[in-house]
């Protein structure tokens, strides 16, 4: 289950939560979000509301 961390996050914790769930380093996931910026910004905003806090 995806969960946002309450600590050790940069903005809202979406990338950190996804990285913890799938075992991907958060830096790599953040880089992917930056490279695919237009669509990933939209997805990031959606995930802020859908991912639960720990």
C-alpha positions, -999 to 999 in steps of 0.1 A, spaced: 0 0 0 13 35 -9 19 57 21 33 92 24 60 96 51 55 123 77 93 129 79 122 127 55 103 142 26 111 171 2 76 186 -6 46 163 0 63 130 3 48 114 -29 81 104 -44 94 91 -11 62 71 -6 64 55 -40 101 48 -37 96 30 -3 67 9 -17 86 -3 -48 122 -3 -34 134 24 -59 159 50 -47 139 83 -42 166 103 -62 160 81 -93 122 85 -90 125 123 -86 148 124 -117 121 105 -137 95 130 -125 116 159 -136 123 144 -171 86 137 -177 76 170 -160 43 179 -178 25 147 -171 43 139 -139 32 173 -123 -4 164 -130 0 128 -116 19 142 -86 -10 166 -78 -35 137 -80 -13 114 -58 -11 141 -31 -48 135 -24 -48 97 -29 -17 84 -10 -24 80 27 -1 93 55 17 68 76 
